Amino acid sequence: MKRLTGVLFVLVLLCSASQAQFSKQARDSINKITSVDYQNMLDQLGIKTIRQGANGNDPKAPNAANYDEAKANPFPDLPDPLGMKNGKSVTSAKTWWKKRRPEIVEDFDREIYGRMPQNTPKVKWEVTEIKNDTVGKYKVIAKTMVGHVDNSGYPSVNVDIRMTLTTPAEAKEPVPVIMEFGFIFPPGFRMPAMPNASKEPTWQQQLLEKGWGFAIILPNSIQADNGAGLTQGIIGLMNKGKYRKPDDWGSLRAWAWGASRALDYFETDKAVNARQVGIEGHSRYGKATLVTMAYDSRFAIAFVSSSGEGGAKLHRRNAGELVENVASSGEYHWMAGNFIKYAGPLTPKDMPVDSHELIAMCAPRPVFISSGEKGDGWVDAKGMFMAAVAAGPVYKLLGKKDLGTTIFPHVETPLMDGDLTFRQHSSGHTPAPNWPIFIRFAEKYFK
């Protein structure tokens, strides 16, 4: 067996650590509660069963994931992002902002990611520690903070958002900051030595080299990454511990809400240039990154890494992970309950929107769609590229540059000349090789 790469080794450690925090009894309890919650949603929708998802582990399985491009587009016709529901075409930026974009937002709210309640509670940020530190060779000021969510409306649920912020110690003015949906390690934690570890600077060091800062926000402190947690976290707080309705928000939208509350804090911190805050995430957090960028226009730029199904990948594609996988009991909590309908009795063809329109919601702001190659087929790089291409007309309508091509590029060939960009690196399920590319892209905007 080949040795694990450094990044994959870290991910295995993180997953192991995450699982280790729960005893077998606790895991069994989570699975049981998830099963009950999932069945409740199926009952609300009147659905008896859904279609089986793709098997990404066994290529000989009857439901093995498809990687044959000849079979990848069973529903080739995409909704027109510039086509109004009344049949008219959008020909001006004003019509996009006033009429067409709100139509798209409504469809995503109702059918895909769920509605965020209008009366979400205030968050009071508490800086719990400030210290002078070093990251590599760079002197920094590191802040640890907690966002206390007002739970006076339902004291049974407590939500404290965890985040760190690190900025250059010698900065003379507010600096750009890239915030990652990621992990915050406990005090005293030291990462074990990694086999085949890269000697390249970390993404944090690369940002500090530019004189920028970075933040890490912990999604699970906002909303748990399982169905059992839907009566807890910010979703449970808003629902007062009750089950979700089919158009209520899921974890992706909740994580995005938490990121927006972090940006609220950055607007008060004199070390941060709040107009130059970017958002980054990988895999499921890549999905959350794109949702965050689409729904909060204050974020200046996005690095969307290997987001796949539920993120930048076209739902109408039969490649890698499918709608049916995300609609299953293991992942449904990311989405609105209504999303499950499209795994039975409806199909992805019946969706009123697709992910190219989520990317279009980010326009005219710069977005970098990215993935790996070896071991990253599950996220369907071509499906994400196709979505970016289909979002291009909106960028052009708003006076920005699209990808500049409809031809899927070779691996390691960056399409970075526009405001909507794409690159597939040759490594696996990791954002690391694309960090230098993203930083060069961001430099065009962070001057």
JOSULLIN-V952844 format. One record per helix or strand of 3 or more residues. SS is the DSSP state (A for helix, B for strand). FROM is the first residue (numbers start at 0). LEN is the number of residues. If there is no record, write none. Layout:
{{SS;FROM;LEN} {SS;FROM;LEN}}
This chain:
{{A;5;15} {A;23;22} {A;68;3} {A;92;20} {B;122;13} {B;137;12} {B;159;9} {B;174;7} {A;202;7} {B;212;5} {A;218;3} {A;226;5} {A;232;6} {A;250;16} {B;271;11} {A;283;12} {B;300;5} {A;322;4} {A;331;3} {A;336;7} {A;347;3} {A;354;6} {B;365;6} {A;376;3} {A;380;17} {B;419;5} {A;431;12}}
